[in-house]
Amino acid sequence: MRKKLNEETKQKLITIYNQVENDFKQFPNIKTTEDFFIFREEIKKLVEKRVKGTDKENNIEYKKALRNKIIEDEIKGNSSLELLNDWSKCYRMIDRAKANLYMTKADYNILDDNNYRIKATPILHNHLINQGKANTEQLFGILQISELNLGIKYPLEQRTINTPYEFEKVIVKEDDMAPWPAELFITLLKSYGIEGEDLLYVGRKAESLGKSYVEKIKANYVYPTKSINGYTYTLKK
């Protein structure tokens, strides 16, 4: 049985949710986490139109930087959207790191080698513990506040978050289930004590770990024998 919230914590969590709800009223089209990625794509299309016919049209890095600046300017001062943006950055950093590592392992025919795996959930968990965060009482407590009725407002039949680990896992791992309701997701992140810098730390750590693994693979393995145009040879690292 979970510990009952004291009145001070209860009011703190109600304030958190009310702020999140007000923040999302400024972006009525963003209802789910997936909607934020759609929002990013719309900004990307805007950037493409803006640079079309200029000397920046084929400059990928410039267009990426411009898109990020437009997004950051749009959401500046909105703590909920800023946190959602940082989460999306973290998610994409982990995804890219895993994809790059997977392709490298595929090249060297070592996909079954479990020595090179990026486990983002333990990275997040250990970081939160070291920072004195991971507030389990608040994470589950806010779902029990009758005045908010979040369990009714945002049904979670498809998800299991009975433990902190399960929640941490869905933060950093690709999920096959329906997208999170954005307001609920950000409310839970804030209630758990997670800030944007925590998520960016995890993303950077995953990137660093992925690069380290790729370097180790290239240093310790040789390309398998390949046949191209009838010639068979072994590619060195």
C-alpha positions as CSV (number, residue, x, y, z in Angstrom):
1,M,0.0,0.0,0.0
2,R,1.4,3.4,-1.1
3,K,2.1,6.1,1.5
4,K,-0.6,8.8,1.6
5,L,0.6,12.2,0.5
6,N,0.8,15.0,3.1
7,E,-1.0,18.2,2.3
8,E,2.1,20.1,1.3
9,T,3.2,17.5,-1.2
10,K,-0.3,17.2,-2.6
11,Q,-0.6,20.9,-3.2
12,K,2.8,21.0,-4.8
13,L,1.8,18.3,-7.3
14,I,-1.5,20.0,-8.0
15,T,0.5,23.1,-8.8
16,I,2.8,21.2,-11.1
17,Y,-0.1,19.7,-13.1
18,N,-2.0,23.1,-13.3
19,Q,1.2,24.7,-14.7
20,V,1.7,21.9,-17.3
21,E,-2.0,22.1,-18.3
22,N,-1.6,25.9,-18.8
23,D,1.6,25.5,-20.7
24,F,0.0,23.1,-23.2
25,K,-2.9,25.5,-23.8
26,Q,-0.4,27.6,-25.7
27,F,0.2,24.7,-28.1
28,P,-3.3,23.2,-28.6
29,N,-2.1,21.0,-31.5
30,I,0.3,19.1,-29.3
31,K,-1.8,16.5,-27.5
32,T,0.6,13.6,-27.5
33,T,4.4,13.0,-27.6
34,E,4.0,12.0,-31.2
35,D,2.5,15.4,-32.0
36,F,5.7,17.1,-30.9
37,F,7.7,15.2,-33.5
38,I,5.0,16.2,-36.0
39,F,5.5,19.8,-34.9
40,R,9.3,19.4,-35.5
41,E,8.6,18.1,-39.0
42,E,6.4,21.1,-39.8
43,I,9.2,23.4,-38.7
44,K,11.6,21.4,-40.9
45,K,9.3,22.0,-43.9
46,L,9.2,25.7,-43.1
47,V,13.0,25.8,-43.0
48,E,13.2,24.0,-46.4
49,K,10.9,26.6,-48.0
50,R,12.9,29.5,-46.4
51,V,16.3,28.3,-47.7
52,K,15.1,27.1,-51.1
53,G,17.0,28.8,-53.9
54,T,19.6,30.2,-51.5
55,D,23.2,29.1,-50.9
56,K,22.1,27.3,-47.8
57,E,19.7,25.0,-49.6
58,N,22.0,22.0,-49.4
59,N,23.6,22.9,-46.1
60,I,22.2,20.2,-43.8
61,E,23.9,21.5,-40.6
62,Y,22.7,25.0,-41.2
63,K,19.1,23.8,-41.8
64,K,19.2,21.7,-38.7
65,A,20.5,24.6,-36.5
66,L,17.9,26.9,-38.0
67,R,15.1,24.4,-37.2
68,N,16.3,24.0,-33.6
69,K,16.5,27.8,-33.1
70,I,13.0,28.3,-34.5
71,I,11.6,25.6,-32.2
72,E,13.5,27.0,-29.1
73,D,12.3,30.5,-29.9
74,E,8.7,29.2,-30.2
75,I,8.7,27.4,-26.9
76,K,11.0,29.8,-24.9
77,G,9.7,30.3,-21.4
78,N,7.3,27.4,-21.5
79,S,8.8,25.0,-19.1
80,S,6.6,22.1,-20.1
81,L,7.4,22.4,-23.8
82,E,11.1,23.0,-23.1
83,L,11.1,19.7,-21.1
84,L,9.3,17.9,-23.9
85,N,11.9,19.3,-26.4
86,D,14.8,18.1,-24.2
87,W,13.1,14.7,-23.9
88,S,12.8,14.5,-27.7
89,K,16.5,15.4,-28.0
90,C,17.4,12.7,-25.5
91,Y,15.3,10.1,-27.3
92,R,16.8,11.0,-30.7
93,M,20.4,10.9,-29.4
94,I,19.8,7.4,-27.9
95,D,18.1,6.3,-31.1
96,R,21.0,7.5,-33.3
97,A,23.6,6.0,-31.0
98,K,21.9,2.6,-31.1
99,A,21.3,2.7,-34.8
100,N,25.0,3.6,-35.5
101,L,26.1,0.8,-33.1
102,Y,23.8,-1.7,-34.7
103,M,25.0,-0.9,-38.2
104,T,28.6,-1.3,-37.1
105,K,27.9,-4.6,-35.5
106,A,26.1,-5.7,-38.6
107,D,29.1,-4.7,-40.7
108,Y,31.4,-6.8,-38.6
109,N,28.9,-9.7,-38.3
110,I,28.7,-9.6,-34.5
111,L,25.0,-8.8,-33.9
112,D,24.9,-11.5,-31.3
113,D,27.7,-10.0,-29.3
114,N,26.0,-8.7,-26.1
115,N,29.2,-7.0,-24.9
116,Y,28.3,-4.0,-27.0
117,R,24.9,-2.7,-25.9
118,I,23.6,0.7,-24.9
119,K,21.4,0.3,-21.9
120,A,19.9,3.8,-21.4
121,T,17.6,2.9,-18.5
122,P,20.4,2.1,-16.0
123,I,22.1,5.3,-17.1
124,L,19.0,7.3,-16.4
125,H,18.4,5.5,-13.1
126,N,21.9,5.9,-11.7
127,H,22.0,9.5,-12.7
128,L,18.8,10.3,-11.0
129,I,19.8,8.5,-7.8
130,N,23.2,10.3,-7.8
131,Q,21.3,13.6,-8.1
132,G,18.9,12.8,-5.3
133,K,16.0,12.7,-7.7
134,A,13.7,9.8,-8.7
135,N,10.9,10.8,-6.4
136,T,8.7,7.7,-6.4
137,E,6.3,9.1,-3.8
138,Q,5.4,12.0,-6.0
139,L,5.4,9.9,-9.2
140,F,2.7,7.6,-8.0
141,G,1.2,10.0,-5.6
142,I,0.0,12.4,-8.2
143,L,-2.0,9.6,-9.9
144,Q,-3.9,9.2,-6.7
145,I,-5.0,12.8,-6.2
146,S,-8.8,12.7,-6.6
147,E,-9.0,16.4,-7.4
148,L,-6.9,15.8,-10.5
149,N,-8.3,12.4,-11.5
150,L,-5.5,11.8,-13.9
151,G,-6.2,8.1,-14.1
152,I,-9.6,8.8,-15.5
153,K,-8.6,11.8,-17.7
154,Y,-5.6,9.9,-19.2
155,P,-6.4,6.2,-19.2
156,L,-3.3,4.0,-19.2
157,E,-4.7,0.6,-19.9
158,Q,-2.0,-0.1,-22.5
159,R,0.9,0.8,-20.1
160,T,2.3,-0.7,-17.0
161,I,4.1,1.8,-14.6
162,N,3.8,-0.1,-11.3
163,T,7.4,0.5,-10.5
164,P,9.9,3.4,-11.0
165,Y,12.0,1.2,-13.3
166,E,9.0,0.7,-15.7
167,F,8.6,4.5,-15.9
168,E,12.3,5.1,-16.4
169,K,12.3,2.5,-19.1
170,V,9.5,4.1,-21.2
171,I,11.3,7.5,-21.0
172,V,14.4,6.3,-22.8
173,K,13.3,3.2,-24.8
174,E,11.4,3.0,-28.0
175,D,7.8,2.1,-27.3
176,D,5.5,0.2,-29.5
177,M,2.4,1.4,-27.7
178,A,0.3,4.4,-28.4
179,P,2.1,7.8,-27.8
180,W,1.9,9.3,-24.3
181,P,-0.6,12.0,-23.7
182,A,1.8,14.9,-23.6
183,E,0.4,16.7,-20.5
184,L,0.4,13.5,-18.5
185,F,3.9,12.5,-19.6
186,I,5.4,15.9,-18.7
187,T,3.5,16.0,-15.4
188,L,5.0,12.6,-14.5
189,L,8.5,13.7,-15.5
190,K,8.2,16.8,-13.3
191,S,6.7,14.9,-10.4
192,Y,9.5,12.4,-10.6
193,G,12.0,15.2,-10.3
194,I,13.3,15.0,-13.9
195,E,14.6,18.1,-15.5
196,G,15.8,18.8,-19.1
197,E,19.5,18.6,-18.1
198,D,18.9,15.1,-16.7
199,L,17.6,13.9,-20.1
200,L,20.3,15.6,-22.1
201,Y,22.9,14.0,-19.8
202,V,21.5,10.6,-20.6
203,G,21.4,11.3,-24.3
204,R,25.0,12.5,-24.3
205,K,26.1,9.5,-22.2
206,A,24.5,7.2,-24.7
207,E,26.2,8.9,-27.6
208,S,29.6,8.7,-25.9
209,L,29.1,5.1,-25.0
210,G,28.0,4.3,-28.6
211,K,31.1,6.0,-30.1
212,S,33.3,4.1,-27.6
213,Y,31.8,0.8,-28.6
214,V,32.2,1.5,-32.3
215,E,35.8,2.4,-31.8
216,K,36.4,-0.8,-29.8
217,I,34.7,-3.0,-32.5
218,K,36.8,-1.4,-35.2
219,A,40.0,-1.9,-33.2
220,N,39.3,-5.5,-32.2
221,Y,37.5,-7.1,-35.2
222,V,38.2,-7.6,-38.9
223,Y,35.5,-7.3,-41.6
224,P,34.2,-10.7,-42.6
225,T,35.2,-12.0,-46.0
226,K,33.1,-10.4,-48.7
227,S,32.6,-11.1,-52.4
228,I,32.2,-8.2,-54.8
229,N,32.2,-8.6,-58.6
230,G,33.5,-12.1,-58.3
231,Y,36.5,-11.1,-56.2
232,T,36.8,-12.4,-52.6
233,Y,38.8,-10.4,-50.1
234,T,39.0,-9.5,-46.4
235,L,38.6,-5.9,-45.4
236,K,40.8,-4.8,-42.6
237,K,39.6,-2.4,-39.9
